[in-house]
Each structure stands twice: as C-alpha cells, then as structure tokens.
Amino acid sequence: MSKTFVPSPETPAVLTANDLRDGRCVWMGEGGWTAKPAEAVLYEDPGLAELALLDAQAQGHVVVGPYLIEAARGPDGRAAPAHFREAFRNGGPTTEPAARNANARQPEASHV
C-alpha cells in the first residue's frame, strides 16, 4: 500500500481519482468531481483531507482509486498539480489514439 500524502498549509493536497465511466482523471471540487485541476479543493488540514478521501473511497460507483496528492497553489490561488505525473495523468488515458499522439515524443533530428 502506498503512503498517503499528509497536507499542511505549506504543502496543500488535492484529491484525485479516475472516472469510472471513461477512466479520465478527475479532481474533487467544491460541488463534486471535476475534470479541471484548477477547480480542485485545496486541503491544508490533514483531518479534512482524510475525511474527503474516505468519502471518495465510498464512491466506487463514480470513481476508481481516489488518493491525495501534493498540490501547488498557483499565482491566482487555484490548485495545480505539483508533480509531472499528475499533470501528465490529466492529459487523459494514453491508450486512446488521440492521447497517444498528443503525448508522443517527437523524434529529435539527430535520431531520424
């Protein structure tokens, strides 16, 4: 089992999961799950974050694999993923042709 990230005012967390219907990355917003990471709730209090995670884990009919991640607070005060992995996940499943093409690395001229 992976270690759960513990938020603080210096390093807030957001709650993320995958939509059960299409596998896309979703974030817990004020009114429920959203596809926009900037609309995610920033959790600074570990207790509130844990309660939100427990609530999300009970939503197995809506999302899969919810977990807390470290987030950054952007210049506008909104949430943003703090690590590349989460920003990459937000691009959508790489098993879809459009996503594979969008995420594919272009060959460098020296390798062609």
N, C-alpha and C positions, 0 to 999 in steps of 0.2 A: 504494500500500500504506500502511496506517495505521501510525503509530508504536506500538510495543509499550510498555506501561507497565512501568517498572522499579521493583520494590518495594524497600522498606527497612524497618527496624524502626519508623520514624516513620510511614510510609505503606505498610502491607501491601497485598498483592494477593490476589485470589481468581481462580480460573479458571472461566469460564462458557462456555456453548455453547447450542445448541438441540438438543433430542432429535430424532433423525432420523425417528422414527415419527409424532410428533404436533406437532412444532415448538415445544413448550413450552421455556421457559428451564430449564436445569439448571446445577448447580454441582458442582465436584469436591469430594467429601467424603473422609473417611478411607477408606471402603470402596468408593468409586466415585462415580458420578454420583447426585446427589440433587436433588429439586425444592425443597428448603428452603435458602435462602441462609444461614441461621444455622448450618447444618451444614457449610458450606464450609470447606476448609482455608485458613488464613491463611498466605500465603507472605511472609516477610520477606527471605529470601535470594534474590537475583536468579538465582543458578545453579540452585537447586532449582525456582524458578518456571519457568525456561526449560526444564528437563528435563520438568516436568509438562506444559507447553504442547506440547512435541514429542511426548510420549506421547499427549496428547489428539488432536493432529493426525493421528496414526496410527490413530485410532479412527473413521474415516469411516463404518464400518458401524453406529455407535452414535449419534454426534453430528455436528453440522454447525457450522462456523465457530467453533471454540474460540478464546478470547482472554483475556488477563489484564486485569483492571480494578482500579482503586484501590478499596480497601475500608476501612471504618471498623471499629474494634473497639468493640463495644457495652459497656455497663456490666457485662454478665455475661462479657465477654471473647470472646464469639462474633462471628462475621463479620456484617457488614451492608453493603449497597451504599452507597458514599459519594456517589453522584450520582443524581439523579432518573431519568435514562434507564434505569439498571439496575433501580431499584425498579419503574419502570413496566413494563419488559420482564417482570418476574416475575409480573405480573398475567395473563399468557397472551396468545396471539395476538389482536389486535383484529379479526381477520377473522371470528371466531366471534360469533354473535349475542349470547350471554351476556356475552362480554368487551366487545363494543361497548357494550352497555347499562351495564355496570358502570363502564366508563371514560369514558362520555359526560359531557360537561359539562352541567349543568342550566342552562337559561336564567335569567338574572337577571331579577328582577321588572321592572326598568326597560327590558328588551328584549322583553317579552312584549306 
